[in-house]
Structure formats: structure tokens, C-alpha cells
Amino acid sequence: MAENSYGKNNRLLVNPYNQVKGHTNIFAIGDNSITLPDSNPGGHPQVAQVALQQAKILSDNLRKTIKNKQLKEFYYINKGKMATIGRHRAVADLPFIQLKGILAWILWSVVHLISIIGVKSKLIIFLDWS
């Protein structure tokens, strides 16, 4: 990889299509990449939501590449941030509201359970938390 392909913290510089700078057939997403849009000159935050959104766009773009179609640009949609350090201790910073304490923890728990794949896994985790 060329030295000019690296940005802040040795992350790979990618264009809005997640292509590594200077390459059309090498892609990078998530924590090992950095896009520098005008709206966020410091790059997107290194959180799972960015990688998930990039992965969705990249999978669509790979199919479009095979079919020689126009690629779709990646735009990060901030759905908010949540964190917990234990039962009943959490914060939720969403675009429309900020919560802390038990309400934030309940919201974090619900979102976490929804994101888990498989009914059996969800049930086991819910029972463990109960």
C-alpha cells in the first residue's frame, strides 16, 4: 500500500465509495479506514454503527461493480450513542433525547437484545439479565 493511502492513526484513506485512495479494487471499512467528508473533517467515529452502515453500502457497491453500474456514496447517519457500565448505570445520547440512569440502561438493554441474532440467544441473555 502506498504511503499516501494512510491517514490519521494509520487508518486507510478511503473515498465516499470506501475505495482505498489510489485504488479502485481495494476497499476498507470500519476502524481500519477513514473517510474525510466536508461534514466531518476529522473522520467518522470509530464505532460499530459506522462499520455496519459502511458494510451495507459496500455489499451493494460490490454487486454494482460486477454489473458495471454507478456506485453509491457512503453517508454516515448518526443514530446516537449509548453506553453502560453496569446495571442501572448508562447514558444514551440520541438525536432527539438524552437519557441517563435506569431509563438509559433499559433503552440500552432493549437495543442490545434486538440486535442479537436468534430467539434462543435473546431468551438466554434476557433470563441471565433478569
N, CA, C and O atoms as CSV, one atom per row, in Angstrom:
chain,resi,resn,atom,element,x,y,z
A,1,MET,N,N,0.857,-1.171,0.000
A,1,MET,CA,C,0.000,0.000,0.000
A,1,MET,C,C,0.900,1.229,0.000
A,1,MET,O,O,1.876,1.298,0.747
A,2,ALA,N,N,0.567,2.176,-0.828
A,2,ALA,CA,C,1.353,3.409,-0.913
A,2,ALA,C,C,1.215,4.206,0.378
A,2,ALA,O,O,0.174,4.171,1.033
A,3,GLU,N,N,2.283,4.927,0.736
A,3,GLU,CA,C,2.254,5.713,1.968
A,3,GLU,C,C,1.165,6.769,1.972
A,3,GLU,O,O,0.635,7.103,3.031
A,4,ASN,N,N,0.819,7.307,0.793
A,4,ASN,CA,C,-0.211,8.341,0.744
A,4,ASN,C,C,-1.609,7.758,0.882
A,4,ASN,O,O,-2.595,8.490,0.793
A,5,SER,N,N,-1.709,6.442,1.101
A,5,SER,CA,C,-3.001,5.792,1.312
A,5,SER,C,C,-3.403,5.802,2.782
A,5,SER,O,O,-4.501,5.367,3.131
A,6,TYR,N,N,-2.511,6.301,3.649
A,6,TYR,CA,C,-2.773,6.278,5.080
A,6,TYR,C,C,-3.107,7.670,5.603
A,6,TYR,O,O,-2.537,8.670,5.165
A,7,GLY,N,N,-4.038,7.714,6.546
A,7,GLY,CA,C,-4.427,8.965,7.179
A,7,GLY,C,C,-4.147,8.911,8.663
A,7,GLY,O,O,-3.238,8.214,9.115
A,8,LYS,N,N,-4.935,9.652,9.413
A,8,LYS,CA,C,-4.820,9.749,10.862
A,8,LYS,C,C,-4.818,8.359,11.512
A,8,LYS,O,O,-5.626,7.497,11.167
A,9,ASN,N,N,-3.905,8.163,12.450
A,9,ASN,CA,C,-3.783,6.909,13.212
A,9,ASN,C,C,-3.554,5.695,12.323
A,9,ASN,O,O,-4.007,4.596,12.645
A,10,ASN,N,N,-2.856,5.883,11.211
A,10,ASN,CA,C,-2.544,4.798,10.269
A,10,ASN,C,C,-3.781,4.095,9.724
A,10,ASN,O,O,-3.727,2.917,9.370
A,11,ARG,N,N,-4.891,4.818,9.657
A,11,ARG,CA,C,-6.100,4.269,9.044
A,11,ARG,C,C,-6.031,4.508,7.548
A,11,ARG,O,O,-5.508,5.530,7.105
A,12,LEU,N,N,-6.556,3.575,6.766
A,12,LEU,CA,C,-6.536,3.698,5.312
A,12,LEU,C,C,-7.497,4.784,4.858
A,12,LEU,O,O,-8.665,4.790,5.245
A,13,LEU,N,N,-7.000,5.708,4.033
A,13,LEU,CA,C,-7.843,6.765,3.473
A,13,LEU,C,C,-8.751,6.150,2.415
A,13,LEU,O,O,-8.281,5.489,1.489
A,14,VAL,N,N,-10.039,6.371,2.556
A,14,VAL,CA,C,-10.983,5.843,1.569
A,14,VAL,C,C,-11.850,6.973,1.039
A,14,VAL,O,O,-12.096,7.967,1.722
A,15,ASN,N,N,-12.303,6.796,-0.189
A,15,ASN,CA,C,-13.200,7.780,-0.798
A,15,ASN,C,C,-14.640,7.481,-0.378
A,15,ASN,O,O,-14.860,6.538,0.383
A,16,PRO,N,N,-15.613,8.239,-0.838
A,16,PRO,CA,C,-17.001,8.014,-0.418
A,16,PRO,C,C,-17.572,6.643,-0.818
A,16,PRO,O,O,-18.659,6.265,-0.381
A,17,TYR,N,N,-16.825,5.904,-1.654
A,17,TYR,CA,C,-17.277,4.562,-2.059
A,17,TYR,C,C,-16.537,3.479,-1.271
A,17,TYR,O,O,-16.672,2.292,-1.569
A,18,ASN,N,N,-15.760,3.884,-0.270
A,18,ASN,CA,C,-14.948,3.002,0.569
A,18,ASN,C,C,-13.796,2.367,-0.191
A,18,ASN,O,O,-13.278,1.332,0.227
A,19,GLN,N,N,-13.388,2.971,-1.299
A,19,GLN,CA,C,-12.223,2.513,-2.043
A,19,GLN,C,C,-10.986,3.177,-1.453
A,19,GLN,O,O,-10.982,4.381,-1.196
A,20,VAL,N,N,-9.930,2.379,-1.238
A,20,VAL,CA,C,-8.692,2.922,-0.687
A,20,VAL,C,C,-8.099,3.907,-1.685
A,20,VAL,O,O,-8.085,3.654,-2.890
A,21,LYS,N,N,-7.613,5.024,-1.174
A,21,LYS,CA,C,-7.056,6.093,-2.012
A,21,LYS,C,C,-6.026,5.527,-2.991
A,21,LYS,O,O,-5.088,4.831,-2.602
A,22,GLY,N,N,-6.227,5.845,-4.264
A,22,GLY,CA,C,-5.304,5.400,-5.294
A,22,GLY,C,C,-5.621,4.036,-5.869
A,22,GLY,O,O,-4.894,3.544,-6.732
A,23,HIS,N,N,-6.695,3.416,-5.404
A,23,HIS,CA,C,-7.051,2.077,-5.883
A,23,HIS,C,C,-8.551,2.024,-6.174
A,23,HIS,O,O,-9.346,2.672,-5.494
A,24,THR,N,N,-8.924,1.257,-7.177
A,24,THR,CA,C,-10.353,1.088,-7.476
A,24,THR,C,C,-10.855,-0.287,-7.077
A,24,THR,O,O,-12.063,-0.517,-7.022
A,25,ASN,N,N,-9.932,-1.207,-6.797
A,25,ASN,CA,C,-10.345,-2.571,-6.471
A,25,ASN,C,C,-9.958,-3.006,-5.060
A,25,ASN,O,O,-9.998,-4.195,-4.742
A,26,ILE,N,N,-9.584,-2.049,-4.216
A,26,ILE,CA,C,-9.287,-2.344,-2.810
A,26,ILE,C,C,-10.213,-1.479,-1.964
A,26,ILE,O,O,-10.266,-0.260,-2.124
A,27,PHE,N,N,-10.934,-2.127,-1.071
A,27,PHE,CA,C,-11.911,-1.438,-0.229
A,27,PHE,C,C,-11.543,-1.618,1.237
A,27,PHE,O,O,-10.916,-2.610,1.609
A,28,ALA,N,N,-11.933,-0.661,2.063
A,28,ALA,CA,C,-11.712,-0.762,3.510
A,28,ALA,C,C,-12.886,-0.103,4.226
A,28,ALA,O,O,-13.389,0.936,3.798
A,29,ILE,N,N,-13.312,-0.724,5.320
A,29,ILE,CA,C,-14.405,-0.171,6.122
A,29,ILE,C,C,-14.063,-0.318,7.599
A,29,ILE,O,O,-13.099,-0.992,7.964
A,30,GLY,N,N,-14.854,0.312,8.429
A,30,GLY,CA,C,-14.710,0.164,9.876
A,30,GLY,C,C,-13.512,0.905,10.441
A,30,GLY,O,O,-13.096,1.936,9.914
A,31,ASP,N,N,-12.966,0.365,11.520
A,31,ASP,CA,C,-11.900,1.034,12.262
A,31,ASP,C,C,-10.602,1.186,11.491
A,31,ASP,O,O,-9.791,2.049,11.823
A,32,ASN,N,N,-10.384,0.359,10.458
A,32,ASN,CA,C,-9.120,0.482,9.731
A,32,ASN,C,C,-9.203,1.458,8.564
A,32,ASN,O,O,-8.256,1.576,7.786
A,33,SER,N,N,-10.336,2.164,8.436
A,33,SER,CA,C,-10.481,3.130,7.351
A,33,SER,C,C,-10.869,4.496,7.903
A,33,SER,O,O,-11.371,4.618,9.020
A,34,ILE,N,N,-10.622,5.520,7.086
A,34,ILE,CA,C,-11.033,6.856,7.456
A,34,ILE,C,C,-11.483,7.590,6.193
A,34,ILE,O,O,-10.764,7.651,5.196
A,35,THR,N,N,-12.675,8.137,6.264
A,35,THR,CA,C,-13.213,8.984,5.211
A,35,THR,C,C,-13.196,10.399,5.757
A,35,THR,O,O,-13.512,10.624,6.925
A,36,LEU,N,N,-12.835,11.335,4.928
A,36,LEU,CA,C,-12.746,12.719,5.386
A,36,LEU,C,C,-13.767,13.589,4.650
A,36,LEU,O,O,-13.395,14.399,3.800
A,37,PRO,N,N,-15.046,13.423,4.972
A,37,PRO,CA,C,-16.055,14.246,4.306
A,37,PRO,C,C,-15.997,15.679,4.821
A,37,PRO,O,O,-15.503,15.938,5.919
A,38,ASP,N,N,-16.506,16.605,4.016
A,38,ASP,CA,C,-16.530,18.014,4.433
A,38,ASP,C,C,-17.310,18.198,5.728
A,38,ASP,O,O,-16.987,19.071,6.534
A,39,SER,N,N,-18.341,17.374,5.927
A,39,SER,CA,C,-19.179,17.493,7.121
A,39,SER,C,C,-18.468,17.008,8.381
A,39,SER,O,O,-18.885,17.345,9.488
A,40,ASN,N,N,-17.399,16.221,8.230
A,40,ASN,CA,C,-16.680,15.692,9.381
A,40,ASN,C,C,-15.200,15.554,9.019
A,40,ASN,O,O,-14.737,14.444,8.755
A,41,PRO,N,N,-14.447,16.662,9.001
A,41,PRO,CA,C,-13.049,16.626,8.551
A,41,PRO,C,C,-12.125,15.771,9.413
A,41,PRO,O,O,-11.022,15.435,8.981
A,42,GLY,N,N,-12.550,15.416,10.610
A,42,GLY,CA,C,-11.749,14.548,11.471
A,42,GLY,C,C,-12.006,13.074,11.221
A,42,GLY,O,O,-11.366,12.221,11.835
A,43,GLY,N,N,-12.934,12.764,10.329
A,43,GLY,CA,C,-13.291,11.369,10.060
A,43,GLY,C,C,-14.461,10.928,10.917
A,43,GLY,O,O,-14.799,11.568,11.912
A,44,HIS,N,N,-15.062,9.845,10.522
A,44,HIS,CA,C,-16.195,9.301,11.275
A,44,HIS,C,C,-15.708,8.670,12.574
A,44,HIS,O,O,-14.556,8.246,12.657
A,45,PRO,N,N,-16.568,8.602,13.589
A,45,PRO,CA,C,-16.154,7.968,14.845
A,45,PRO,C,C,-15.897,6.472,14.647
A,45,PRO,O,O,-16.497,5.837,13.780
A,46,GLN,N,N,-15.015,5.932,15.450
A,46,GLN,CA,C,-14.700,4.510,15.359
A,46,GLN,C,C,-15.664,3.726,16.244
A,46,GLN,O,O,-15.309,3.271,17.331
A,47,VAL,N,N,-16.889,3.581,15.750
A,47,VAL,CA,C,-17.927,2.845,16.464
A,47,VAL,C,C,-18.566,1.836,15.513
A,47,VAL,O,O,-18.446,1.954,14.293
A,48,ALA,N,N,-19.234,0.859,16.077
A,48,ALA,CA,C,-19.819,-0.219,15.274
A,48,ALA,C,C,-20.825,0.285,14.249
A,48,ALA,O,O,-20.895,-0.258,13.147
A,49,GLN,N,N,-21.598,1.303,14.581
A,49,GLN,CA,C,-22.643,1.778,13.679
A,49,GLN,C,C,-22.068,2.266,12.348
A,49,GLN,O,O,-22.684,2.076,11.299
A,50,VAL,N,N,-20.891,2.892,12.388
A,50,VAL,CA,C,-20.248,3.330,11.148
A,50,VAL,C,C,-19.900,2.116,10.301
A,50,VAL,O,O,-20.200,2.079,9.108
A,51,ALA,N,N,-19.264,1.116,10.920
A,51,ALA,CA,C,-18.864,-0.087,10.181
A,51,ALA,C,C,-20.077,-0.827,9.619
A,51,ALA,O,O,-20.026,-1.321,8.492
A,52,LEU,N,N,-21.156,-0.911,10.378
A,52,LEU,CA,C,-22.363,-1.583,9.891
A,52,LEU,C,C,-22.950,-0.864,8.680
A,52,LEU,O,O,-23.346,-1.503,7.705
A,53,GLN,N,N,-23.005,0.454,8.744
A,53,GLN,CA,C,-23.543,1.222,7.620
A,53,GLN,C,C,-22.610,1.133,6.406
A,53,GLN,O,O,-23.075,1.047,5.269
A,54,GLN,N,N,-21.295,1.154,6.649
A,54,GLN,CA,C,-20.346,1.019,5.550
A,54,GLN,C,C,-20.463,-0.363,4.903
A,54,GLN,O,O,-20.402,-0.486,3.680
A,55,ALA,N,N,-20.630,-1.394,5.719
A,55,ALA,CA,C,-20.741,-2.753,5.190
A,55,ALA,C,C,-21.954,-2.899,4.287
A,55,ALA,O,O,-21.880,-3.567,3.255
A,56,LYS,N,N,-23.056,-2.288,4.657
A,56,LYS,CA,C,-24.272,-2.346,3.841
A,56,LYS,C,C,-24.045,-1.698,2.480
A,56,LYS,O,O,-24.389,-2.273,1.448
A,57,ILE,N,N,-23.463,-0.498,2.482
A,57,ILE,CA,C,-23.186,0.209,1.228
A,57,ILE,C,C,-22.160,-0.564,0.405
A,57,ILE,O,O,-22.306,-0.689,-0.811
A,58,LEU,N,N,-21.115,-1.086,1.066
A,58,LEU,CA,C,-20.073,-1.805,0.340
A,58,LEU,C,C,-20.626,-3.060,-0.334
A,58,LEU,O,O,-20.271,-3.351,-1.476
A,59,SER,N,N,-21.486,-3.800,0.351
A,59,SER,CA,C,-22.050,-5.004,-0.265
A,59,SER,C,C,-22.872,-4.643,-1.507
A,59,SER,O,O,-22.820,-5.347,-2.516
A,60,ASP,N,N,-23.624,-3.550,-1.428
A,60,ASP,CA,C,-24.380,-3.085,-2.597
A,60,ASP,C,C,-23.426,-2.653,-3.712
A,60,ASP,O,O,-23.648,-2.964,-4.881
A,61,ASN,N,N,-22.364,-1.935,-3.344
A,61,ASN,CA,C,-21.424,-1.436,-4.340
A,61,ASN,C,C,-20.623,-2.550,-5.010
A,61,ASN,O,O,-20.283,-2.442,-6.188
A,62,LEU,N,N,-20.320,-3.614,-4.274
A,62,LEU,CA,C,-19.608,-4.731,-4.888
A,62,LEU,C,C,-20.470,-5.384,-5.963
A,62,LEU,O,O,-19.969,-5.759,-7.023
A,63,ARG,N,N,-21.760,-5.517,-5.691
A,63,ARG,CA,C,-22.673,-6.049,-6.707
A,63,ARG,C,C,-22.746,-5.108,-7.913
A,63,ARG,O,O,-22.774,-5.556,-9.059
A,64,LYS,N,N,-22.776,-3.809,-7.643
A,64,LYS,CA,C,-22.826,-2.825,-8.731
A,64,LYS,C,C,-21.535,-2.844,-9.544
A,64,LYS,O,O,-21.571,-2.649,-10.759
A,65,THR,N,N,-20.393,-3.076,-8.890
A,65,THR,CA,C,-19.117,-3.146,-9.587
A,65,THR,C,C,-19.130,-4.288,-10.606
A,65,THR,O,O,-18.676,-4.130,-11.739
A,66,ILE,N,N,-19.651,-5.425,-10.189
A,66,ILE,CA,C,-19.728,-6.597,-11.075
A,66,ILE,C,C,-20.597,-6.288,-12.294
A,66,ILE,O,O,-20.309,-6.756,-13.395
A,67,LYS,N,N,-21.651,-5.508,-12.104
A,67,LYS,CA,C,-22.594,-5.189,-13.177
A,67,LYS,C,C,-22.238,-3.890,-13.904
A,67,LYS,O,O,-23.005,-3.417,-14.743
A,68,ASN,N,N,-21.064,-3.311,-13.579
A,68,ASN,CA,C,-20.621,-2.037,-14.173
A,68,ASN,C,C,-21.654,-0.930,-14.005
A,68,ASN,O,O,-21.898,-0.165,-14.938
A,69,LYS,N,N,-22.255,-0.837,-12.837
A,69,LYS,CA,C,-23.223,0.219,-12.533
A,69,LYS,C,C,-22.573,1.279,-11.654
A,69,LYS,O,O,-21.529,1.043,-11.046
A,70,GLN,N,N,-23.202,2.451,-11.596
A,70,GLN,CA,C,-22.711,3.570,-10.780
A,70,GLN,C,C,-22.747,3.198,-9.293
A,70,GLN,O,O,-23.753,2.689,-8.799
A,71,LEU,N,N,-21.646,3.454,-8.589
A,71,LEU,CA,C,-21.572,3.158,-7.163
A,71,LEU,C,C,-22.315,4.213,-6.360
A,71,LEU,O,O,-22.463,5.357,-6.788
A,72,LYS,N,N,-22.782,3.799,-5.177
A,72,LYS,CA,C,-23.489,4.706,-4.277
A,72,LYS,C,C,-22.504,5.197,-3.211
A,72,LYS,O,O,-21.729,4.416,-2.659
A,73,GLU,N,N,-22.548,6.505,-2.933
A,73,GLU,CA,C,-21.659,7.076,-1.920
A,73,GLU,C,C,-22.137,6.727,-0.518
A,73,GLU,O,O,-23.331,6.551,-0.277
A,74,PHE,N,N,-21.176,6.630,0.406
A,74,PHE,CA,C,-21.481,6.365,1.801
A,74,PHE,C,C,-21.724,7.672,2.537
A,74,PHE,O,O,-20.912,8.595,2.467
A,75,TYR,N,N,-22.828,7.746,3.233
A,75,TYR,CA,C,-23.138,8.870,4.119
A,75,TYR,C,C,-23.476,8.297,5.487
A,75,TYR,O,O,-24.408,7.503,5.620
A,76,TYR,N,N,-22.722,8.697,6.499
A,76,TYR,CA,C,-22.969,8.196,7.855
A,76,TYR,C,C,-24.188,8.867,8.451
A,76,TYR,O,O,-24.310,10.092,8.423
A,77,ILE,N,N,-25.082,8.072,8.986
A,77,ILE,CA,C,-26.266,8.567,9.686
A,77,ILE,C,C,-26.068,8.273,11.173
A,77,ILE,O,O,-26.079,7.114,11.589
A,78,ASN,N,N,-25.887,9.328,11.969
A,78,ASN,CA,C,-25.662,9.165,13.403
A,78,ASN,C,C,-26.990,8.847,14.082
A,78,ASN,O,O,-27.870,9.702,14.182
A,79,LYS,N,N,-27.122,7.615,14.544
A,79,LYS,CA,C,-28.350,7.196,15.213
A,79,LYS,C,C,-28.278,7.412,16.718
A,79,LYS,O,O,-29.218,7.094,17.447
A,80,GLY,N,N,-27.157,7.953,17.175
A,80,GLY,CA,C,-26.989,8.216,18.597
A,80,GLY,C,C,-25.923,7.329,19.203
A,80,GLY,O,O,-25.379,6.445,18.541
A,81,LYS,N,N,-25.629,7.578,20.478
A,81,LYS,CA,C,-24.608,6.804,21.195
A,81,LYS,C,C,-25.184,6.336,22.515
A,81,LYS,O,O,-25.922,7.061,23.183
A,82,MET,N,N,-24.837,5.121,22.878
A,82,MET,CA,C,-25.264,4.583,24.168
A,82,MET,C,C,-24.105,3.842,24.810
A,82,MET,O,O,-23.278,3.241,24.124
A,83,ALA,N,N,-24.058,3.892,26.124
A,83,ALA,CA,C,-23.017,3.178,26.857
A,83,ALA,C,C,-23.556,2.796,28.230
A,83,ALA,O,O,-24.398,3.486,28.806
A,84,THR,N,N,-23.049,1.679,28.735
A,84,THR,CA,C,-23.423,1.255,30.083
A,84,THR,C,C,-22.182,0.749,30.810
A,84,THR,O,O,-21.288,0.167,30.196
A,85,ILE,N,N,-22.134,0.972,32.106
A,85,ILE,CA,C,-21.024,0.471,32.920
A,85,ILE,C,C,-21.540,-0.463,33.999
A,85,ILE,O,O,-20.820,-0.793,34.942
A,86,GLY,N,N,-22.760,-0.879,33.864
A,86,GLY,CA,C,-23.336,-1.786,34.839
A,86,GLY,C,C,-24.837,-1.608,34.912
A,86,GLY,O,O,-25.412,-0.708,34.299
A,87,ARG,N,N,-25.443,-2.474,35.665
A,87,ARG,CA,C,-26.890,-2.434,35.790
A,87,ARG,C,C,-27.341,-1.075,36.324
A,87,ARG,O,O,-26.846,-0.602,37.347
A,88,HIS,N,N,-28.267,-0.471,35.630
A,88,HIS,CA,C,-28.880,0.801,36.019
A,88,HIS,C,C,-27.939,1.997,35.897
A,88,HIS,O,O,-28.266,3.084,36.373
A,89,ARG,N,N,-26.776,1.817,35.268
A,89,ARG,CA,C,-25.850,2.929,35.062
A,89,ARG,C,C,-25.521,3.016,33.587
A,89,ARG,O,O,-24.721,2.241,33.063
A,90,ALA,N,N,-26.145,3.963,32.932
A,90,ALA,CA,C,-25.950,4.096,31.494
A,90,ALA,C,C,-26.248,5.514,31.045
A,90,ALA,O,O,-26.835,6.316,31.772
A,91,VAL,N,N,-25.819,5.796,29.813
A,91,VAL,CA,C,-26.147,7.060,29.175
A,91,VAL,C,C,-26.597,6.755,27.747
A,91,VAL,O,O,-26.128,5.806,27.119
A,92,ALA,N,N,-27.510,7.575,27.256
A,92,ALA,CA,C,-27.976,7.471,25.875
A,92,ALA,C,C,-28.053,8.878,25.313
A,92,ALA,O,O,-28.805,9.720,25.804
A,93,ASP,N,N,-27.276,9.114,24.293
A,93,ASP,CA,C,-27.265,10.422,23.630
A,93,ASP,C,C,-27.821,10.216,22.223
A,93,ASP,O,O,-27.086,9.885,21.292
A,94,LEU,N,N,-29.114,10.414,22.087
A,94,LEU,CA,C,-29.797,10.196,20.818
A,94,LEU,C,C,-30.077,11.544,20.162
A,94,LEU,O,O,-30.072,12.574,20.836
A,95,PRO,N,N,-30.321,11.545,18.854
A,95,PRO,CA,C,-30.567,12.831,18.174
A,95,PRO,C,C,-31.751,13.612,18.751
A,95,PRO,O,O,-31.793,14.837,18.635
A,96,PHE,N,N,-32.704,12.924,19.366
A,96,PHE,CA,C,-33.921,13.586,19.831
A,96,PHE,C,C,-34.050,13.663,21.346
A,96,PHE,O,O,-34.940,14.350,21.847
A,97,ILE,N,N,-33.172,12.968,22.099
A,97,ILE,CA,C,-33.273,12.992,23.565
A,97,ILE,C,C,-31.968,12.496,24.186
A,97,ILE,O,O,-31.226,11.727,23.573
A,98,GLN,N,N,-31.705,12.946,25.403
A,98,GLN,CA,C,-30.571,12.452,26.167
A,98,GLN,C,C,-31.101,11.842,27.458
A,98,GLN,O,O,-31.893,12.455,28.173
A,99,LEU,N,N,-30.651,10.628,27.741
A,99,LEU,CA,C,-31.094,9.927,28.946
A,99,LEU,C,C,-29.885,9.487,29.750
A,99,LEU,O,O,-28.788,9.327,29.214
A,100,LYS,N,N,-30.106,9.291,31.062
A,100,LYS,CA,C,-29.072,8.696,31.900
A,100,LYS,C,C,-29.756,7.898,33.002
A,100,LYS,O,O,-30.941,8.078,33.281
A,101,GLY,N,N,-28.988,7.023,33.612
A,101,GLY,CA,C,-29.529,6.210,34.696
A,101,GLY,C,C,-30.343,5.023,34.190
A,101,GLY,O,O,-30.044,4.444,33.146
A,102,ILE,N,N,-31.377,4.676,34.952
A,102,ILE,CA,C,-32.160,3.471,34.674
A,102,ILE,C,C,-32.860,3.518,33.319
A,102,ILE,O,O,-32.933,2.497,32.634
A,103,LEU,N,N,-33.381,4.689,32.915
A,103,LEU,CA,C,-34.057,4.767,31.613
A,103,LEU,C,C,-33.081,4.505,30.468
A,103,LEU,O,O,-33.422,3.809,29.511
A,104,ALA,N,N,-31.887,5.047,30.558
A,104,ALA,CA,C,-30.877,4.806,29.532
A,104,ALA,C,C,-30.466,3.338,29.530
A,104,ALA,O,O,-30.243,2.757,28.468
A,105,TRP,N,N,-30.367,2.738,30.711
A,105,TRP,CA,C,-29.995,1.323,30.806
A,105,TRP,C,C,-31.073,0.434,30.187
A,105,TRP,O,O,-30.749,-0.520,29.480
A,106,ILE,N,N,-32.338,0.729,30.439
A,106,ILE,CA,C,-33.428,-0.051,29.846
A,106,ILE,C,C,-33.388,0.072,28.324
A,106,ILE,O,O,-33.518,-0.925,27.615
A,107,LEU,N,N,-33.208,1.297,27.821
A,107,LEU,CA,C,-33.114,1.501,26.380
A,107,LEU,C,C,-31.932,0.733,25.806
A,107,LEU,O,O,-32.070,0.063,24.782
A,108,TRP,N,N,-30.771,0.819,26.451
A,108,TRP,CA,C,-29.587,0.094,26.004
A,108,TRP,C,C,-29.873,-1.406,25.971
A,108,TRP,O,O,-29.495,-2.092,25.021
A,109,SER,N,N,-30.543,-1.915,27.011
A,109,SER,CA,C,-30.862,-3.342,27.083
A,109,SER,C,C,-31.766,-3.782,25.938
A,109,SER,O,O,-31.536,-4.826,25.327
A,110,VAL,N,N,-32.785,-2.992,25.649
A,110,VAL,CA,C,-33.726,-3.325,24.569
A,110,VAL,C,C,-33.007,-3.325,23.220
A,110,VAL,O,O,-33.161,-4.258,22.431
A,111,VAL,N,N,-32.228,-2.287,22.959
A,111,VAL,CA,C,-31.497,-2.209,21.689
A,111,VAL,C,C,-30.520,-3.368,21.578
A,111,VAL,O,O,-30.398,-3.968,20.510
A,112,HIS,N,N,-29.830,-3.689,22.648
A,112,HIS,CA,C,-28.874,-4.795,22.648
A,112,HIS,C,C,-29.580,-6.120,22.360
A,112,HIS,O,O,-29.098,-6.917,21.555
A,113,LEU,N,N,-30.702,-6.354,23.004
A,113,LEU,CA,C,-31.446,-7.606,22.777
A,113,LEU,C,C,-31.960,-7.709,21.344
A,113,LEU,O,O,-31.924,-8.784,20.745
A,114,ILE,N,N,-32.433,-6.606,20.800
A,114,ILE,CA,C,-32.942,-6.612,19.428
A,114,ILE,C,C,-31.839,-6.960,18.438
A,114,ILE,O,O,-32.085,-7.639,17.441
A,115,SER,N,N,-30.630,-6.498,18.712
A,115,SER,CA,C,-29.529,-6.713,17.770
A,115,SER,C,C,-28.962,-8.127,17.818
A,115,SER,O,O,-28.212,-8.511,16.920
A,116,ILE,N,N,-29.293,-8.903,18.827
A,116,ILE,CA,C,-28.785,-10.272,18.948
A,116,ILE,C,C,-29.562,-11.183,17.999
A,116,ILE,O,O,-30.788,-11.118,17.910
A,117,ILE,N,N,-28.821,-12.025,17.300
A,117,ILE,CA,C,-29.439,-12.935,16.336
A,117,ILE,C,C,-29.889,-14.202,17.061
A,117,ILE,O,O,-29.154,-14.760,17.876
A,118,GLY,N,N,-31.089,-14.639,16.754
A,118,GLY,CA,C,-31.589,-15.899,17.284
A,118,GLY,C,C,-32.441,-15.728,18.528
A,118,GLY,O,O,-32.038,-15.084,19.497
A,119,VAL,N,N,-33.621,-16.313,18.481
A,119,VAL,CA,C,-34.561,-16.215,19.605
A,119,VAL,C,C,-33.992,-16.872,20.850
A,119,VAL,O,O,-34.132,-16.345,21.954
A,120,LYS,N,N,-33.347,-18.026,20.678
A,120,LYS,CA,C,-32.793,-18.749,21.826
A,120,LYS,C,C,-31.732,-17.903,22.531
A,120,LYS,O,O,-31.714,-17.830,23.760
A,121,SER,N,N,-30.854,-17.267,21.762
A,121,SER,CA,C,-29.811,-16.411,22.346
A,121,SER,C,C,-30.426,-15.235,23.085
A,121,SER,O,O,-29.994,-14.891,24.185
A,122,LYS,N,N,-31.444,-14.613,22.473
A,122,LYS,CA,C,-32.118,-13.485,23.115
A,122,LYS,C,C,-32.735,-13.915,24.434
A,122,LYS,O,O,-32.617,-13.212,25.437
A,123,LEU,N,N,-33.389,-15.063,24.436
A,123,LEU,CA,C,-34.042,-15.561,25.649
A,123,LEU,C,C,-33.017,-15.862,26.735
A,123,LEU,O,O,-33.227,-15.512,27.897
A,124,ILE,N,N,-31.923,-16.498,26.376
A,124,ILE,CA,C,-30.888,-16.829,27.358
A,124,ILE,C,C,-30.295,-15.558,27.978
A,124,ILE,O,O,-30.095,-15.494,29.191
A,125,ILE,N,N,-30.022,-14.572,27.165
A,125,ILE,CA,C,-29.460,-13.321,27.677
A,125,ILE,C,C,-30.478,-12.585,28.533
A,125,ILE,O,O,-30.132,-12.071,29.597
A,126,PHE,N,N,-31.731,-12.526,28.084
A,126,PHE,CA,C,-32.785,-11.864,28.868
A,126,PHE,C,C,-32.929,-12.543,30.227
A,126,PHE,O,O,-33.014,-11.856,31.245
A,127,LEU,N,N,-32.957,-13.856,30.266
A,127,LEU,CA,C,-33.081,-14.573,31.544
A,127,LEU,C,C,-31.869,-14.343,32.423
A,127,LEU,O,O,-32.002,-14.210,33.639
A,128,ASP,N,N,-30.690,-14.296,31.826
A,128,ASP,CA,C,-29.476,-14.040,32.595
A,128,ASP,C,C,-29.513,-12.651,33.228
A,128,ASP,O,O,-29.109,-12.471,34.377
A,129,TRP,N,N,-30.005,-11.664,32.460
A,129,TRP,CA,C,-30.111,-10.311,32.977
A,129,TRP,C,C,-31.176,-10.210,34.077
A,129,TRP,O,O,-31.055,-9.411,35.005
A,130,SER,N,N,-32.196,-11.017,33.954
A,130,SER,CA,C,-33.294,-10.974,34.932
A,130,SER,C,C,-32.811,-11.535,36.243
A,130,SER,O,O,-33.573,-11.594,37.208
